[in-house]
């Protein structure tokens, strides 16, 4: 591997560790908040409305980080029907271009999601600021997916091919 490839590979590994931490922490926090809310509502006839908002967004955190980790290990859902008809050599030749295309599509989604978030920020009432900042996971999630696909395309070598 070249020096630049080592840097990209190291960035991939650090990104994986960060995503695992965020996904695990989000799942743990989601469980704690959900149990707390159930106990408060059932036993004390009391609850916090913000817990529901945070819980909905924690599901997005878990989903985006899980999607990034699944794409990293090539365990994501594949809906390509032509894949079963192609020879293995053609599949290998298409891997890197398809990763670049996936990175470009996720980057476009990131751009649109960020623009949407910035528009929402302009018009969000004060009582929805928490949900607004938690919704940043959508552009950040697409950026993370785009970065994963790009790093995979740049570091794919004989060891990584399946």
Residue pairs with C-beta under 8 A, 6 or more apart in sequence:
1 9
1 155
1 157
5 154
5 155
5 157
8 151
8 154
8 155
9 155
11 151
12 72
12 148
12 151
12 152
12 155
15 68
15 144
15 147
15 148
15 151
16 69
16 72
19 65
19 68
19 69
19 144
20 65
20 69
22 61
22 65
23 61
23 62
23 65
23 66
23 69
26 58
26 61
26 62
26 65
27 58
27 62
29 54
29 58
30 55
30 58
30 59
30 62
33 51
33 54
33 55
33 58
34 55
36 51
37 47
37 48
37 51
37 52
37 55
40 46
40 47
40 48
41 47
50 130
53 130
53 131
53 134
54 130
54 134
57 131
57 134
57 135
57 137
60 137
60 138
60 141
61 137
61 141
63 141
64 137
64 138
64 140
64 141
64 142
64 144
64 145
65 141
65 144
67 76
67 141
67 145
68 141
68 144
68 145
68 148
70 76
71 102
71 145
71 148
71 149
71 152
72 148
72 152
74 162
83 91
86 94
92 161
95 156
95 161
96 153
96 156
99 149
99 150
99 152
99 153
99 156
100 149
100 150
100 153
102 145
102 149
103 146
103 147
103 149
103 150
103 153
104 146
106 142
106 143
106 145
106 146
106 149
107 142
107 143
107 146
109 142
109 146
110 139
110 142
110 143
110 146
113 138
113 139
113 142
114 139
116 138
117 132
117 135
117 136
117 138
117 139
120 132
120 135
121 132
124 132
152 160
